[in-house]
């Protein structure tokens, strides 16, 4: 069941995946790197690497129209979403990455994205712990030319920084539009013989 928290859960899943996989190799990169969910133009946070959800769109090529019937309830099918992220370095960090480390980081980040391909979403339970779900999502790099990437940075009113954009799909967002239905449980049939 994909409640409205599915977008946050997706962001946290990707953040945790990158954080864990990249820091497995921290001796290659240098030091453990902290990846933070933050907007590129946010100057109130000190971080080395930022991860930002910059676009959400409905996947219209795959559209479910049949309602879901569970017992005496009928609800609308979930909407399928594609989330677009940007992963970037912060040149204003107190302990910013040098050029060599930054390039090692992005090489490893791309390797993680390519190697992962499909992963299970995680969600927060009542104890604020992330648990793995059965929902699978696909991660893929967006192949953009330099001009397209520059447009993304212009939207943030920030100078261009080394970054990678990628999508996560298909995220299911459940509907809360539920109707009570009454099923036919009993019927009476009367037959008459015609002459």
C-alpha positions in Angstrom: 0.0 0.0 0.0 1.6 3.3 -1.1 0.3 6.1 1.0 1.2 9.8 0.4 4.4 9.2 2.3 5.7 7.1 -0.7 7.5 10.1 -2.2 9.4 10.8 1.0 10.1 7.0 1.5 11.5 6.9 -2.1 13.8 9.8 -1.4 15.0 8.3 1.9 15.5 4.9 0.2 17.7 6.4 -2.5 19.6 8.5 0.0 20.3 5.5 2.2 21.2 3.3 -0.8 23.8 5.8 -2.1 25.1 6.6 1.4 25.7 2.9 2.2 27.1 1.8 -1.1 29.5 4.7 -1.6 30.7 4.7 2.0 31.6 1.0 1.7 34.4 2.3 -0.5 35.3 5.3 1.6 38.9 4.3 1.8 39.0 4.7 -2.0 37.1 8.0 -2.0 38.9 9.4 1.1 36.5 9.9 4.0 32.9 8.8 4.6 30.6 11.2 2.7 27.3 12.5 4.0 24.5 12.7 1.5 21.7 15.1 2.5 18.2 15.7 1.1 18.5 19.4 0.3 17.8 22.0 -2.4 20.8 23.2 -4.4 20.1 26.8 -3.4 19.7 26.1 0.3 22.6 27.9 2.1 21.4 27.1 5.7 22.7 23.5 5.7 26.4 22.4 5.6 26.7 19.3 3.5 29.2 17.8 1.0 26.7 16.0 -1.3 23.1 17.0 -1.9 20.2 14.9 -3.2 17.1 16.8 -4.4 13.8 15.8 -5.9 13.2 18.3 -8.6 10.3 16.9 -10.6 7.3 14.6 -10.2 5.3 13.4 -13.2 2.6 10.9 -13.8 3.4 8.0 -16.1 0.7 8.3 -18.7 1.9 5.5 -20.9 0.7 2.9 -18.3 -2.6 3.9 -17.0 -4.8 1.7 -14.8 -8.5 2.3 -15.2 -10.2 -0.6 -13.5 -11.2 0.1 -9.9 -9.9 -2.2 -7.1 -12.6 -4.1 -5.2 -11.8 -5.3 -1.7 -14.8 -6.8 0.1 -17.5 -4.1 0.2 -15.3 -1.3 -0.9 -14.2 0.0 -4.3 -11.4 2.4 -4.8 -9.6 4.1 -7.6 -6.4 2.4 -8.9 -3.1 4.0 -7.8 -1.4 6.6 -10.0 2.1 5.7 -11.3 4.7 8.4 -10.8 8.2 9.1 -12.1 10.4 11.0 -9.7 13.4 13.0 -11.0 16.4 13.6 -8.8 19.7 15.6 -9.0 22.8 14.5 -7.1 25.3 17.3 -6.7 28.3 18.5 -4.7 28.3 21.5 -2.5 31.3 23.8 -3.2 30.4 26.0 -0.1 30.7 23.1 2.4 33.1 23.6 5.3 34.8 20.3 4.4 34.2 20.4 0.7 35.4 17.7 -1.6 38.6 18.4 -3.6 38.4 17.8 -7.4 39.9 14.3 -7.3 37.5 13.1 -4.5 34.5 14.7 -6.2 35.2 12.8 -9.4 35.8 9.5 -7.5 32.5 10.1 -5.7 30.5 10.7 -9.0 32.2 7.7 -10.6 31.1 5.5 -7.6 27.6 7.1 -7.5 27.0 6.3 -11.2 28.3 2.8 -10.6 25.8 2.3 -7.8 22.9 3.6 -9.9 23.8 1.4 -12.9 24.5 -1.7 -10.8 21.3 -1.3 -8.7 18.9 -0.9 -11.6 15.9 -2.1 -9.5 15.6 -1.9 -5.8 13.0 -2.4 -3.1 11.4 0.7 -1.5 11.7 1.1 2.2 9.2 2.8 4.5 9.2 4.2 8.0 7.4 2.0 10.5 5.8 3.2 13.8 9.3 3.1 15.5 10.7 5.5 12.8 12.9 2.6 11.5 13.1 1.9 7.8 11.9 -1.5 6.7 12.1 -3.0 3.3 8.8 -3.4 1.4 7.9 -5.7 -1.6 7.5 -2.6 -3.9 10.2 -2.5 -6.5 11.4 0.6 -8.3 13.7 1.2 -11.2 16.6 3.7 -11.1 18.0 5.1 -14.3 20.3 8.0 -15.3 18.8 10.7 -17.4 21.1 11.3 -20.4 21.1 15.1 -20.7 23.3 17.3 -22.8 25.1 20.2 -21.0 22.4 22.7 -22.1 19.6 20.7 -20.4 21.6 20.4 -17.2 22.3 24.1 -17.2 18.6 24.8 -17.4 18.1 22.7 -14.3 20.7 24.8 -12.4 19.2 28.1 -13.8 15.9 27.1 -12.3 17.6 27.0 -8.9 19.3 30.4 -9.6 22.6 28.7 -8.9 25.8 28.4 -10.9 26.3 25.1 -12.6 27.9 22.4 -10.5 29.0 18.9 -11.3 25.9 16.7 -11.0 24.0 13.7 -12.2 20.2 13.5 -12.8 18.3 10.3 -12.6 14.7 9.0 -12.4 13.0 6.5 -10.0 9.9 4.9 -11.3 7.2 3.5 -11.2 6.1 4.8 -7.8 2.5 3.9 -6.9 0.5 6.6 -5.2 -2.7 5.1 -3.8 -6.0 6.8 -4.0 -8.1 7.6 -0.9 -11.3 7.8 -3.0 -13.2 4.8 -1.6 -16.9 3.9 -2.2 -18.9 1.4 -0.3 -20.6 -1.0 -2.6 -23.3 -3.6 -2.0 -22.9 -6.9 -3.6 -25.7 -9.2 -4.6 -25.7 -11.9 -1.9 -29.1 -13.4 -2.5 -31.5 -13.6 -5.3 -35.0 -15.0 -5.7 -36.0 -16.6 -9.0 -39.6 -17.4 -9.7 -40.6 -19.6 -12.7 -44.0 -20.0 -14.3 -45.0 -22.5 -16.8 -46.4 -20.9 -20.0 -49.1 -22.6 -22.0 
